[in-house]
């Protein structure tokens, strides 16, 4: 042992992260090193994928420990070796550091269950799966691997939403775990610029704890990114009441105020251009979508007007607020807006009026 670890030895079926250097007898340079690759090695302890002697040695180690493990040929690669890198009957010296481990016994046992048995799994087993998978998902999050993190978070959410609880205490515990997962999912979706899904999970979090500052902040940010500035202001201001000195909340409110002013100025300019000077004093149409979206649709319609095309189609997945922009601009440019269902598919389009039957 070169450096003592802390806690208990690594339990079987744990997910273990290590750095190691492997040396042959009498040689100073390693023939295999995770440090040189600058990437820790992750494995499931007990799955038989390590050399037997190395696995036996690691089972005795603790979190943070740095040790040297000498593996005899019998527990390494034996008489055959692995030429040319490892000769026959070679002893191998491993210098191993345990970076961390996550107890994964419950996950492994859960994966080995039939689908029917999984549905009947006790609450304690599901909590064990949560504790392991949540830590793995958090690792992915910190590495900025947001999409794999989302997949793992959502898997645990499904388990916790469906698990049967025996009493109120277990239900409160379940809700506490779900709150953390919903908040993490909301943040992941914000990080990958998918605010509408962030809204869904922030809302689920706030249904559990309506005054949760993180939930309020993430809901406000998501609404801001969809252009719902008034609703965003409501949630961000509410978050500020609970965390008045939180830097991220205060910066988000300043950014929102600046954006709203820019949005209003753009709408006034647009209305002045479209409606003429006699309408200048009228109240401008309040778009719910951000100016960037309105500008894109405006540009598309202008290109359409100048072209020989009779129809301009828009995505069937457009939201009502996005279609409001299309309708408004169609009217402003004296075009007809058409929305209908054809063979089960929603069609949204604008048509030059002279082309209408």
C-alpha positions as CSV (number, residue, x, y, z in Angstrom):
1,X,0.0,0.0,0.0
2,X,1.5,3.3,-1.1
3,X,-1.4,5.5,0.0
4,X,-4.1,4.5,2.5
5,X,-7.7,4.6,1.3
6,X,-10.8,5.5,3.3
7,X,-13.9,3.6,4.2
8,X,-14.6,0.0,3.6
9,X,-13.2,-2.3,0.9
10,X,-14.9,-2.3,-2.4
11,X,-18.1,-4.4,-2.4
12,X,-18.7,-7.0,-5.1
13,X,-20.7,-5.9,-8.1
14,X,-19.5,-2.3,-7.6
15,X,-18.8,0.0,-10.6
16,X,-15.2,0.9,-10.1
17,X,-13.0,3.7,-11.6
18,X,-9.2,3.2,-11.4
19,X,-6.0,4.4,-12.8
20,X,-3.3,1.8,-13.3
21,X,0.2,1.3,-14.7
22,X,1.3,-2.3,-15.7
23,X,4.9,-3.4,-15.6
24,X,6.8,-6.5,-16.6
25,X,9.5,-7.8,-14.2
26,X,12.8,-5.9,-14.5
27,X,11.3,-3.2,-16.8
28,X,10.9,0.5,-15.8
29,X,8.5,1.5,-18.5
30,X,4.9,0.4,-18.3
31,X,3.4,-1.7,-21.2
32,X,-0.1,-0.5,-20.4
33,X,-1.2,2.7,-18.6
34,X,-4.5,4.5,-18.2
35,X,-2.6,7.6,-17.0
36,X,-0.8,7.9,-20.4
37,X,-4.2,7.6,-22.1
38,X,-5.5,10.2,-19.6
39,X,-8.7,8.1,-19.2
40,X,-9.6,6.1,-16.1
41,X,-10.7,2.5,-16.5
42,X,-14.3,1.7,-15.5
43,X,-15.4,-1.8,-14.8
44,X,-17.9,-3.9,-12.8
45,X,-16.1,-5.7,-10.0
46,X,-16.9,-9.4,-10.2
47,X,-17.8,-9.7,-13.9
48,X,-14.7,-11.7,-14.6
49,X,-13.3,-9.3,-17.2
50,X,-10.1,-8.5,-15.3
51,X,-7.1,-10.8,-14.7
52,X,-8.0,-13.0,-11.8
53,X,-5.0,-11.8,-9.7
54,X,-5.7,-8.1,-10.3
55,X,-9.4,-8.5,-9.4
56,X,-8.6,-10.3,-6.2
57,X,-6.2,-7.5,-5.3
58,X,-8.7,-4.7,-6.1
59,X,-11.4,-6.4,-4.0
60,X,-9.2,-5.6,-0.9
61,X,-8.7,-1.9,-1.7
62,X,-10.6,1.2,-0.4
63,X,-11.6,4.4,-1.9
64,X,-8.6,6.6,-2.8
65,X,-6.1,3.9,-2.1
66,X,-2.9,3.6,-4.1
67,X,-1.3,0.1,-4.1
68,X,1.1,-2.2,-6.0
69,X,-0.3,-5.6,-6.8
70,X,2.1,-8.4,-8.0
71,X,0.2,-10.9,-10.1
72,X,1.8,-14.3,-10.6
73,X,1.6,-16.1,-14.0
74,X,-1.0,-18.5,-12.7
75,X,-3.4,-15.5,-12.0
76,X,-2.3,-13.5,-15.0
77,X,-1.8,-14.9,-18.5
78,X,-0.1,-18.2,-17.6
79,X,2.2,-20.2,-19.7
80,X,0.9,-18.7,-23.0
81,X,1.4,-15.0,-22.2
82,X,0.3,-12.6,-24.9
83,X,3.3,-12.3,-27.3
84,X,4.9,-10.1,-28.3
85,X,3.9,-7.6,-25.5
86,X,3.8,-10.1,-22.7
87,X,6.1,-13.2,-22.7
88,X,5.1,-16.6,-21.4
89,X,5.0,-17.2,-17.6
90,X,5.3,-13.4,-17.0
91,X,4.7,-11.8,-13.6
92,X,2.9,-8.5,-13.9
93,X,3.2,-5.6,-11.4
94,X,0.2,-3.3,-11.3
95,X,0.3,0.1,-9.6
96,X,-3.4,0.8,-9.0
97,X,-5.3,3.8,-7.6
98,X,-9.0,3.6,-6.8
99,X,-10.5,6.9,-7.9
100,X,-14.0,6.0,-6.7
101,X,-16.6,3.2,-6.7
102,X,-20.3,3.1,-6.9
103,X,-22.1,0.1,-5.2
104,X,-24.0,-1.5,-8.0
105,X,-25.3,-4.8,-6.5
106,X,-28.9,-3.6,-6.7
107,X,-28.5,-2.5,-10.4
108,X,-26.9,-5.8,-11.4
109,X,-29.6,-7.9,-9.6
110,X,-32.4,-5.7,-11.0
111,X,-31.0,-6.2,-14.6
112,X,-31.0,-10.0,-14.1
113,X,-34.7,-10.0,-13.1
114,X,-37.4,-10.8,-15.6
115,X,-39.7,-8.0,-16.7
116,X,-42.5,-9.3,-14.5
117,X,-40.2,-9.5,-11.4
118,X,-39.0,-5.9,-12.1
119,X,-42.5,-4.7,-11.8
120,X,-42.8,-6.3,-8.4
121,X,-39.3,-5.2,-7.2
122,X,-39.5,-3.8,-3.6
123,X,-39.0,-0.1,-2.8
124,X,-35.6,-0.7,-1.2
125,X,-34.3,-2.4,-4.4
126,X,-35.5,0.5,-6.6
127,X,-33.8,3.0,-4.2
128,X,-30.6,1.0,-4.6
129,X,-30.9,1.3,-8.4
130,X,-31.6,5.0,-8.1
131,X,-28.5,5.6,-5.9
132,X,-26.2,3.9,-8.4
133,X,-27.7,5.2,-11.6
134,X,-28.1,8.7,-10.3
135,X,-24.4,8.9,-9.5
136,X,-23.6,7.5,-13.0
137,X,-25.9,10.1,-14.6
138,X,-24.3,12.9,-12.5
139,X,-20.9,11.8,-13.8
140,X,-22.1,12.0,-17.4
141,X,-23.6,15.5,-16.6
142,X,-20.3,16.8,-15.2
143,X,-18.5,15.5,-18.3
144,X,-21.1,17.6,-20.4
145,X,-22.5,14.4,-21.9
146,X,-26.0,15.6,-21.5
147,X,-27.9,13.3,-23.8
148,X,-26.6,10.1,-22.2
149,X,-27.2,11.7,-18.8
150,X,-30.8,12.4,-19.8
151,X,-31.3,8.8,-20.9
152,X,-30.1,7.5,-17.5
153,X,-32.1,10.1,-15.5
154,X,-35.3,9.3,-17.4
155,X,-34.8,5.5,-16.8
156,X,-34.7,6.2,-13.0
157,X,-37.6,8.5,-13.2
158,X,-39.7,5.8,-14.8
159,X,-38.8,3.3,-12.0
160,X,-39.6,5.7,-9.2
161,X,-42.9,6.9,-10.8
162,X,-44.1,3.3,-11.1
163,X,-42.8,1.7,-7.9
164,X,-45.3,0.8,-5.2
165,X,-44.8,2.4,-1.8
166,X,-45.9,0.8,1.5
167,X,-46.5,4.0,3.5
168,X,-46.4,7.8,3.6
169,X,-42.7,7.9,4.7
170,X,-41.7,5.9,1.6
171,X,-43.8,8.1,-0.6
172,X,-42.1,11.3,0.8
173,X,-38.7,9.7,0.2
174,X,-39.7,8.8,-3.4
175,X,-40.9,12.4,-4.0
176,X,-37.6,13.7,-2.7
177,X,-35.7,11.6,-5.2
178,X,-38.0,12.5,-8.1
179,X,-37.6,16.2,-7.3
180,X,-33.8,16.0,-7.7
181,X,-34.2,14.0,-11.0
182,X,-36.8,16.4,-12.4
183,X,-34.5,19.4,-11.6
184,X,-31.5,17.6,-13.2
185,X,-33.5,16.8,-16.3
186,X,-34.7,20.4,-16.6
187,X,-31.1,21.6,-16.5
188,X,-29.9,19.0,-19.0
189,X,-32.6,20.1,-21.5
190,X,-31.6,23.8,-20.9
191,X,-28.0,22.8,-21.6
192,X,-28.9,21.3,-25.0
193,X,-31.2,24.2,-25.9
194,X,-34.5,22.2,-25.7
195,X,-36.5,24.6,-23.5
196,X,-39.9,23.1,-24.1
197,X,-38.9,19.8,-22.5
198,X,-37.1,21.7,-19.7
199,X,-40.5,23.4,-19.0
200,X,-42.1,19.9,-18.6
201,X,-39.6,18.8,-16.0
202,X,-39.4,22.1,-14.1
203,X,-43.2,22.0,-13.9
204,X,-43.0,18.4,-12.4
205,X,-40.5,19.6,-9.9
206,X,-42.6,22.6,-8.9
207,X,-45.6,20.3,-8.4
208,X,-43.6,18.5,-5.7
209,X,-42.2,21.7,-4.2
210,X,-43.8,24.9,-5.5
211,X,-41.2,27.2,-3.9
212,X,-38.1,25.3,-4.9
213,X,-35.6,28.0,-6.1
214,X,-33.9,25.8,-8.6
215,X,-37.2,24.7,-10.1
216,X,-38.4,28.4,-10.3
217,X,-35.2,29.5,-11.9
218,X,-35.1,26.7,-14.4
219,X,-38.7,27.2,-15.3
220,X,-38.0,31.0,-15.8
221,X,-35.0,30.3,-18.0
222,X,-36.9,27.8,-20.1
223,X,-39.8,30.2,-20.6
224,X,-37.4,33.0,-21.5
225,X,-35.8,30.8,-24.2
226,X,-39.3,30.2,-25.7
227,X,-40.1,33.9,-25.8
228,X,-42.7,33.8,-23.0
229,X,-41.2,36.8,-21.2
230,X,-44.0,37.7,-18.9
231,X,-44.3,34.1,-17.5
232,X,-40.5,34.0,-17.3
233,X,-40.4,37.2,-15.2
234,X,-43.0,35.7,-12.8
235,X,-40.9,32.6,-12.1
236,X,-37.6,34.4,-11.9
237,X,-38.9,37.0,-9.5
238,X,-40.4,34.3,-7.4
239,X,-37.0,32.5,-7.4
240,X,-35.3,35.8,-6.3
241,X,-37.6,36.1,-3.3
242,X,-36.2,32.8,-2.0
243,X,-32.6,33.5,-3.1
244,X,-32.2,37.3,-3.3
245,X,-28.4,37.2,-3.7
246,X,-28.2,34.3,-6.1
247,X,-26.0,35.5,-9.0
248,X,-27.5,33.3,-11.7
249,X,-31.1,34.5,-10.9
250,X,-30.2,38.2,-10.8
251,X,-28.3,37.9,-14.1
252,X,-31.3,36.1,-15.7
253,X,-33.6,38.9,-14.6
254,X,-31.3,41.5,-16.1
255,X,-31.0,39.6,-19.3
256,X,-34.8,39.2,-19.5
257,X,-35.4,43.0,-19.0
258,X,-32.9,43.8,-21.7
259,X,-34.5,41.2,-24.1
260,X,-38.0,42.4,-23.4
261,X,-37.0,46.0,-24.3
262,X,-35.3,44.8,-27.4
263,X,-38.4,42.7,-28.3
264,X,-40.8,45.6,-27.8
265,X,-38.6,48.0,-29.8
266,X,-38.5,45.5,-32.7
267,X,-42.3,45.0,-32.6
268,X,-42.9,48.8,-32.8
269,X,-40.5,49.1,-35.7
270,X,-42.2,46.2,-37.5
271,X,-45.7,47.6,-37.0
272,X,-44.6,51.0,-38.2
273,X,-43.1,49.4,-41.3
274,X,-46.1,47.2,-42.0
275,X,-49.0,49.4,-41.0
276,X,-47.8,52.8,-42.1
277,X,-47.5,56.1,-40.3
278,X,-51.2,56.5,-39.6
279,X,-51.2,53.4,-37.5
280,X,-48.0,54.3,-35.7
281,X,-49.7,55.1,-32.4
282,X,-51.6,51.8,-32.3
283,X,-50.5,49.2,-29.8
284,X,-48.2,46.7,-31.5
285,X,-49.1,43.1,-31.8
286,X,-47.5,41.1,-28.9
287,X,-45.7,38.1,-30.3
288,X,-45.0,35.3,-27.8
289,X,-42.1,34.1,-30.0
290,X,-38.6,35.7,-29.9
291,X,-37.8,38.3,-32.5
292,X,-35.3,36.0,-34.2
293,X,-38.2,33.6,-35.1
294,X,-40.4,36.4,-36.4
295,X,-37.5,37.7,-38.5
296,X,-37.0,34.2,-40.0
297,X,-40.7,33.8,-41.0
298,X,-40.8,37.4,-42.3
299,X,-37.8,36.6,-44.5
300,X,-39.3,33.4,-45.8
301,X,-42.6,35.1,-46.7
302,X,-40.8,37.9,-48.5
303,X,-38.8,35.4,-50.6
304,X,-42.1,33.5,-51.3
305,X,-43.8,36.7,-52.5
306,X,-41.0,37.4,-54.9
307,X,-41.0,33.8,-56.2
308,X,-43.3,32.1,-58.7
309,X,-44.5,29.7,-56.0
310,X,-48.2,29.6,-55.2
311,X,-47.9,28.1,-51.7
312,X,-45.5,28.3,-48.8
313,X,-45.7,25.4,-46.3
314,X,-44.7,25.5,-42.6
315,X,-43.9,22.6,-40.2
316,X,-46.9,20.7,-38.9
317,X,-45.2,20.7,-35.5
318,X,-45.4,24.5,-35.1
319,X,-46.9,25.6,-31.8
320,X,-49.9,27.9,-31.6
321,X,-47.7,30.9,-30.8
322,X,-45.5,30.2,-33.8
323,X,-48.6,29.9,-36.0
324,X,-49.8,33.2,-34.7
325,X,-46.7,34.8,-36.2
326,X,-47.4,33.1,-39.5
327,X,-51.1,34.2,-39.5
328,X,-50.2,37.8,-38.6
329,X,-47.5,38.1,-41.3
330,X,-49.8,36.5,-43.9
331,X,-52.5,39.1,-43.1
332,X,-49.9,41.9,-43.2
333,X,-48.7,40.8,-46.7
334,X,-52.2,40.2,-48.0
335,X,-51.8,36.4,-48.2
336,X,-54.3,33.7,-47.3
337,X,-53.4,31.5,-44.3
338,X,-54.7,27.9,-44.6
339,X,-54.6,25.2,-41.9
340,X,-56.2,21.7,-42.5
341,X,-55.8,18.0,-41.9
342,X,-55.1,15.9,-45.0
343,X,-54.7,12.1,-44.7
344,X,-54.0,12.5,-41.0
345,X,-51.3,15.1,-41.5
346,X,-51.7,18.7,-40.4
347,X,-51.0,21.2,-43.1
348,X,-50.1,24.9,-42.4
349,X,-49.5,27.1,-45.4
350,X,-49.9,30.6,-46.8
351,X,-51.2,31.1,-50.3
352,X,-51.2,34.0,-52.7
353,X,-54.8,35.1,-52.9
354,X,-54.9,35.3,-56.7
355,X,-54.1,31.5,-56.7
356,X,-57.1,30.6,-54.6
357,X,-60.0,28.9,-56.4
